[in-house]
Amino acid sequence: MTIFSKIAKGEIPSYKVAETDEFYAFLDISPLAEGHTLVIPKNVEDDYIFNLEAPVYEGLWAFARKVAVALKAAVPCKRVGVAVLGMEVPHTHIHLVPLQTEGDMDFRKQKPEVTPGRMSEIAASILAEYEKL
């Protein structure tokens, strides 16, 4: 079982921003920017997004789109950037990153420090926006 599966099952704490029966979105604990969110399928642990069956793949992107809309409403940004890397955790995941510039999407840059309290505030704000959709 991957760490992301354990997070989705509640075995490891996370800053949840949205959830359905099939998908889960939570704040990245090592964010590129405040609000950096990871979106995962809950029931499939394949580490390569293009291996997903079409219904799961399409559902994941539809869920990610809704989360991105909520994220942009909750966290001031010009755009929400999208990345699918899948190199660190062997579980398909989509990165949604609030952007002011293209440079904000550089995964090699130093990560900002975000306190647990601030993470909780951001997660609650995104969840509130998600629930409005």
C-alpha positions in Angstrom: 0.0 0.0 0.0 1.4 3.4 -1.0 1.7 6.4 1.4 -1.0 8.1 -0.7 -3.4 5.2 -0.2 -2.8 5.4 3.5 -3.4 9.2 3.4 -6.7 8.6 1.5 -7.8 6.0 4.0 -7.1 8.3 6.9 -4.3 6.2 8.3 -1.8 9.1 7.8 -3.1 12.6 8.6 -3.4 15.1 5.7 -4.8 18.5 4.9 -7.9 17.3 2.9 -9.3 19.8 0.4 -11.8 17.6 -1.4 -12.9 14.0 -1.6 -15.3 11.7 -3.5 -15.7 7.9 -3.4 -13.0 7.6 -6.1 -10.6 10.5 -5.6 -8.9 12.5 -2.9 -7.2 15.9 -2.9 -4.9 17.2 -0.1 -2.2 19.8 0.4 1.3 18.9 -0.4 3.4 19.0 2.8 6.4 20.2 0.8 4.6 22.8 -1.3 6.0 25.0 -4.2 3.5 27.6 -3.0 0.7 28.0 -0.4 -2.2 25.9 -1.6 -0.1 23.3 -3.6 -2.5 20.4 -3.8 -2.1 16.8 -4.8 -5.0 14.9 -6.5 -5.0 11.1 -6.5 -7.2 8.2 -7.4 -8.2 6.4 -4.1 -8.7 2.9 -5.5 -5.8 2.6 -8.0 -2.1 2.5 -7.0 -0.5 2.5 -10.5 2.4 5.0 -10.6 1.9 6.0 -14.2 -1.1 8.1 -15.1 -1.3 6.8 -18.7 -1.8 3.2 -17.3 -5.1 4.2 -15.7 -8.3 2.8 -17.3 -10.1 5.4 -19.3 -13.0 6.0 -16.8 -10.5 6.5 -13.9 -8.3 8.7 -16.0 -11.2 10.9 -17.1 -12.7 11.0 -13.7 -9.4 12.0 -12.1 -9.0 14.9 -14.5 -12.7 16.0 -14.0 -12.1 15.9 -10.2 -8.8 17.8 -10.6 -10.5 20.5 -12.6 -13.1 21.1 -9.9 -10.4 21.2 -7.2 -8.4 23.7 -9.4 -11.4 25.9 -9.7 -11.9 25.8 -5.9 -8.1 26.3 -5.3 -8.1 29.5 -7.5 -11.1 30.9 -5.7 -9.5 30.2 -2.3 -5.8 31.2 -3.0 -5.1 34.4 -4.9 -3.2 33.5 -8.0 -3.0 34.2 -11.7 -3.3 30.6 -12.7 -3.3 27.1 -11.3 -0.5 25.2 -12.8 -0.7 21.4 -13.5 2.1 18.9 -13.4 2.1 15.1 -13.5 5.5 13.7 -12.6 5.1 10.6 -10.5 8.7 10.2 -9.7 8.7 10.4 -5.9 5.6 8.4 -4.8 4.6 5.3 -6.8 1.0 6.4 -7.0 -0.6 8.5 -9.8 -0.9 12.1 -8.6 -1.6 15.4 -10.2 0.0 18.5 -8.8 -2.1 21.7 -8.7 0.0 24.7 -8.0 -1.1 28.3 -7.5 1.0 30.4 -9.9 2.0 34.1 -10.1 4.7 33.4 -12.7 5.9 30.4 -14.7 8.9 30.2 -12.4 6.6 29.2 -9.5 6.3 25.7 -11.1 10.0 24.9 -10.6 10.2 21.8 -8.4 13.9 22.4 -7.8 13.5 25.7 -6.0 13.5 26.2 -2.3 10.1 25.4 -0.8 8.4 28.0 1.4 7.8 27.3 5.1 4.0 26.9 5.7 3.0 26.4 9.3 0.5 23.7 10.2 -2.0 26.3 11.3 -1.7 28.0 7.9 -2.0 24.7 6.1 -5.3 24.0 8.0 -6.6 27.5 7.1 -5.8 26.9 3.4 -7.3 23.4 3.3 -10.5 24.7 4.9 -10.7 27.6 2.4 -10.3 25.3 -0.6 -12.8 22.8 0.8 -15.3 25.5 1.4 -14.9 26.7 -2.2 -15.1 23.1 -3.5 -18.3 22.5 -1.6 -19.9 25.5 -3.3 -19.3 24.0 -6.8 
